[in-house]
Amino acid sequence: MNDQPVDRSQLEKIVEAGRWAPAAGNQRTNRFVVVQDSTTLRLIRLFAPGMFQHPQAVILICIDWSVAEVNQFAETDPSPYIDLGATMQTLMLAAHAIGLGSGPVTSFRKEALRVILNLPSNLSPEMLICIGHPAPKSKSQLPMRPKKRVTWQSLTDWEHFKD
């Protein structure tokens, strides 16, 4: 990602898309915290070893456990985490659709983010989405390619699993 700022209006479009992500029982257990302040971003990076990028913005996806409780989600119900994944994908696709790059980060100290962002106890920080303008790629920056080409056909079986 380069150091060009991300417009607030672009971030608003991304989180607007996020509200349309599928949700179990349409209960919306996800909450977002959008961070653009450079000092706060540096603090987050200190406690997020998985954040290799230098994003111009971050969207933190939290699970609101008070919503899960009111809607009687069992403690063992995976729905809030499934919703988290669907929301992550929706946010990243929305970023891509408007020409921004994005990347998910789950390697961070939750309690540190709770303090840095002043999160209430009902919100659990679960995933950071780094947002920025893509940097031009050089050959040395190209992503690793699988040794064997992965196609939808190589990932799909019909009627039953075949070896």
LUMLUMMAR-718447 format. One record per residue (C-alpha): x, y, z; residue number from 1. Coordinates in Angstrom, 1 decimal, m for minus. Example, Ala and Ser with C-alpha at 12.3 -4.5 7.8 and 13.67 -1.06 7.14 Angstrom:
2
<node px="12.3" py="m4.5" pz="7.8" num="1"/>
<node px="13.7" py="m1.1" pz="7.1" num="2"/>
REM end
This chain:
163
<node px="0.0" py="0.0" pz="0.0" num="1"/>
<node px="1.2" py="3.5" pz="m0.7" num="2"/>
<node px="1.0" py="6.5" pz="1.5" num="3"/>
<node px="m1.9" py="8.3" pz="m0.3" num="4"/>
<node px="m4.7" py="9.1" pz="2.1" num="5"/>
<node px="m8.0" py="7.2" pz="1.8" num="6"/>
<node px="m11.0" py="9.6" pz="1.6" num="7"/>
<node px="m13.6" py="9.2" pz="4.4" num="8"/>
<node px="m16.3" py="8.9" pz="1.7" num="9"/>
<node px="m14.5" py="5.8" pz="0.4" num="10"/>
<node px="m14.5" py="4.3" pz="3.9" num="11"/>
<node px="m18.1" py="5.2" pz="4.3" num="12"/>
<node px="m18.9" py="3.2" pz="1.1" num="13"/>
<node px="m17.0" py="0.2" pz="2.4" num="14"/>
<node px="m18.8" py="0.1" pz="5.8" num="15"/>
<node px="m22.1" py="0.8" pz="4.1" num="16"/>
<node px="m21.4" py="m2.4" pz="2.1" num="17"/>
<node px="m20.5" py="m4.2" pz="5.3" num="18"/>
<node px="m23.9" py="m3.6" pz="6.8" num="19"/>
<node px="m25.4" py="m5.7" pz="4.0" num="20"/>
<node px="m23.2" py="m8.7" pz="4.7" num="21"/>
<node px="m25.2" py="m11.9" pz="5.5" num="22"/>
<node px="m25.9" py="m12.3" pz="9.2" num="23"/>
<node px="m27.4" py="m15.2" pz="11.1" num="24"/>
<node px="m31.1" py="m14.4" pz="11.8" num="25"/>
<node px="m30.3" py="m10.9" pz="10.4" num="26"/>
<node px="m29.3" py="m10.0" pz="13.9" num="27"/>
<node px="m26.2" py="m7.9" pz="13.1" num="28"/>
<node px="m23.7" py="m8.8" pz="15.8" num="29"/>
<node px="m20.8" py="m6.9" pz="14.0" num="30"/>
<node px="m19.7" py="m3.4" pz="14.9" num="31"/>
<node px="m17.0" py="m1.4" pz="13.1" num="32"/>
<node px="m14.4" py="1.0" pz="14.4" num="33"/>
<node px="m12.7" py="3.0" pz="11.5" num="34"/>
<node px="m9.3" py="4.4" pz="12.2" num="35"/>
<node px="m7.5" py="6.9" pz="10.0" num="36"/>
<node px="m5.4" py="8.9" pz="12.6" num="37"/>
<node px="m1.8" py="8.2" pz="11.9" num="38"/>
<node px="m0.8" py="8.1" pz="15.6" num="39"/>
<node px="m3.6" py="5.6" pz="16.4" num="40"/>
<node px="m2.6" py="3.5" pz="13.4" num="41"/>
<node px="1.0" py="3.4" pz="14.7" num="42"/>
<node px="m0.2" py="2.3" pz="18.2" num="43"/>
<node px="m2.3" py="m0.4" pz="16.6" num="44"/>
<node px="0.7" py="m1.7" pz="14.6" num="45"/>
<node px="2.7" py="m2.0" pz="17.9" num="46"/>
<node px="0.3" py="m4.6" pz="19.1" num="47"/>
<node px="m0.5" py="m6.3" pz="15.7" num="48"/>
<node px="2.5" py="m8.4" pz="14.6" num="49"/>
<node px="0.4" py="m9.7" pz="11.7" num="50"/>
<node px="0.0" py="m6.2" pz="10.2" num="51"/>
<node px="2.7" py="m6.2" pz="7.6" num="52"/>
<node px="1.1" py="m3.4" pz="5.6" num="53"/>
<node px="1.3" py="0.3" pz="6.4" num="54"/>
<node px="m2.4" py="1.1" pz="5.8" num="55"/>
<node px="m3.8" py="4.6" pz="5.6" num="56"/>
<node px="m6.9" py="3.3" pz="7.4" num="57"/>
<node px="m8.1" py="0.3" pz="9.4" num="58"/>
<node px="m11.5" py="m1.1" pz="9.9" num="59"/>
<node px="m11.8" py="m3.1" pz="13.1" num="60"/>
<node px="m14.6" py="m5.6" pz="13.1" num="61"/>
<node px="m15.9" py="m6.4" pz="16.6" num="62"/>
<node px="m18.5" py="m8.8" pz="17.8" num="63"/>
<node px="m21.2" py="m7.2" pz="19.9" num="64"/>
<node px="m21.9" py="m9.9" pz="22.5" num="65"/>
<node px="m24.8" py="m7.9" pz="24.0" num="66"/>
<node px="m26.6" py="m8.3" pz="20.7" num="67"/>
<node px="m25.8" py="m12.0" pz="20.6" num="68"/>
<node px="m27.1" py="m12.3" pz="24.2" num="69"/>
<node px="m30.3" py="m10.4" pz="23.5" num="70"/>
<node px="m31.0" py="m12.6" pz="20.5" num="71"/>
<node px="m30.2" py="m15.8" pz="22.5" num="72"/>
<node px="m27.2" py="m17.0" pz="20.6" num="73"/>
<node px="m25.8" py="m19.9" pz="22.6" num="74"/>
<node px="m22.2" py="m19.6" pz="23.8" num="75"/>
<node px="m21.3" py="m22.4" pz="21.5" num="76"/>
<node px="m23.1" py="m21.0" pz="18.4" num="77"/>
<node px="m20.5" py="m20.3" pz="15.7" num="78"/>
<node px="m22.9" py="m17.8" pz="14.0" num="79"/>
<node px="m21.1" py="m14.6" pz="15.2" num="80"/>
<node px="m17.8" py="m15.9" pz="13.8" num="81"/>
<node px="m19.4" py="m17.0" pz="10.5" num="82"/>
<node px="m20.9" py="m13.5" pz="10.2" num="83"/>
<node px="m17.5" py="m12.0" pz="10.9" num="84"/>
<node px="m16.1" py="m13.9" pz="7.9" num="85"/>
<node px="m18.9" py="m12.9" pz="5.7" num="86"/>
<node px="m18.5" py="m9.2" pz="6.8" num="87"/>
<node px="m14.7" py="m9.4" pz="6.2" num="88"/>
<node px="m15.2" py="m10.6" pz="2.7" num="89"/>
<node px="m17.9" py="m8.0" pz="1.9" num="90"/>
<node px="m15.7" py="m5.2" pz="3.2" num="91"/>
<node px="m12.7" py="m6.3" pz="1.2" num="92"/>
<node px="m14.8" py="m6.8" pz="m2.0" num="93"/>
<node px="m16.2" py="m3.3" pz="m1.5" num="94"/>
<node px="m12.7" py="m1.8" pz="m1.1" num="95"/>
<node px="m11.6" py="m3.6" pz="m4.3" num="96"/>
<node px="m14.7" py="m2.3" pz="m6.2" num="97"/>
<node px="m13.6" py="1.3" pz="m5.6" num="98"/>
<node px="m10.0" py="0.7" pz="m6.4" num="99"/>
<node px="m8.5" py="0.2" pz="m2.9" num="100"/>
<node px="m6.4" py="m2.6" pz="m1.6" num="101"/>
<node px="m7.2" py="m4.4" pz="1.6" num="102"/>
<node px="m5.9" py="m7.2" pz="3.8" num="103"/>
<node px="m7.2" py="m8.9" pz="6.9" num="104"/>
<node px="m5.2" py="m9.2" pz="10.2" num="105"/>
<node px="m6.2" py="m11.4" pz="13.1" num="106"/>
<node px="m2.8" py="m11.4" pz="14.8" num="107"/>
<node px="m3.1" py="m8.7" pz="17.4" num="108"/>
<node px="m3.5" py="m8.2" pz="21.1" num="109"/>
<node px="m7.2" py="m7.8" pz="21.8" num="110"/>
<node px="m6.8" py="m6.1" pz="25.2" num="111"/>
<node px="m4.4" py="m3.5" pz="23.8" num="112"/>
<node px="m6.8" py="m2.6" pz="21.0" num="113"/>
<node px="m9.6" py="m2.5" pz="23.6" num="114"/>
<node px="m7.6" py="0.2" pz="25.5" num="115"/>
<node px="m6.3" py="2.1" pz="22.4" num="116"/>
<node px="m9.8" py="2.4" pz="20.9" num="117"/>
<node px="m11.7" py="2.7" pz="24.2" num="118"/>
<node px="m14.0" py="m0.3" pz="23.4" num="119"/>
<node px="m16.8" py="m1.1" pz="25.8" num="120"/>
<node px="m16.8" py="m4.5" pz="27.4" num="121"/>
<node px="m19.6" py="m5.9" pz="25.2" num="122"/>
<node px="m17.4" py="m5.4" pz="22.0" num="123"/>
<node px="m14.8" py="m8.0" pz="21.2" num="124"/>
<node px="m12.2" py="m6.9" pz="18.7" num="125"/>
<node px="m11.9" py="m9.8" pz="16.2" num="126"/>
<node px="m10.4" py="m8.7" pz="12.9" num="127"/>
<node px="m8.6" py="m5.7" pz="11.4" num="128"/>
<node px="m9.1" py="m4.9" pz="7.7" num="129"/>
<node px="m6.2" py="m2.8" pz="6.5" num="130"/>
<node px="m7.2" py="m0.3" pz="3.7" num="131"/>
<node px="m5.1" py="1.7" pz="1.4" num="132"/>
<node px="m4.2" py="2.5" pz="m2.2" num="133"/>
<node px="m2.4" py="m0.3" pz="m3.8" num="134"/>
<node px="1.3" py="0.3" pz="m4.5" num="135"/>
<node px="2.6" py="m0.5" pz="m7.9" num="136"/>
<node px="4.0" py="m4.0" pz="m8.1" num="137"/>
<node px="7.5" py="m4.9" pz="m9.0" num="138"/>
<node px="8.4" py="m8.5" pz="m10.0" num="139"/>
<node px="9.9" py="m9.0" pz="m6.5" num="140"/>
<node px="6.6" py="m8.0" pz="m4.9" num="141"/>
<node px="4.3" py="m10.4" pz="m6.8" num="142"/>
<node px="2.5" py="m12.8" pz="m4.6" num="143"/>
<node px="3.7" py="m16.4" pz="m4.4" num="144"/>
<node px="2.0" py="m18.6" pz="m7.0" num="145"/>
<node px="1.0" py="m22.2" pz="m6.3" num="146"/>
<node px="3.2" py="m24.8" pz="m8.0" num="147"/>
<node px="0.1" py="m26.3" pz="m9.6" num="148"/>
<node px="m2.6" py="m24.2" pz="m11.0" num="149"/>
<node px="m5.7" py="m24.2" pz="m8.8" num="150"/>
<node px="m8.9" py="m24.1" pz="m10.8" num="151"/>
<node px="m12.5" py="m24.5" pz="m9.7" num="152"/>
<node px="m12.5" py="m27.9" pz="m11.3" num="153"/>
<node px="m9.6" py="m29.0" pz="m9.1" num="154"/>
<node px="m11.5" py="m28.0" pz="m6.0" num="155"/>
<node px="m14.9" py="m29.4" pz="m7.0" num="156"/>
<node px="m16.4" py="m32.9" pz="m7.0" num="157"/>
<node px="m19.9" py="m33.7" pz="m8.4" num="158"/>
<node px="m22.4" py="m36.0" pz="m6.6" num="159"/>
<node px="m19.8" py="m37.5" pz="m4.3" num="160"/>
<node px="m16.1" py="m37.1" pz="m3.4" num="161"/>
<node px="m13.7" py="m38.8" pz="m5.8" num="162"/>
<node px="m10.0" py="m39.5" pz="m5.1" num="163"/>
REM end
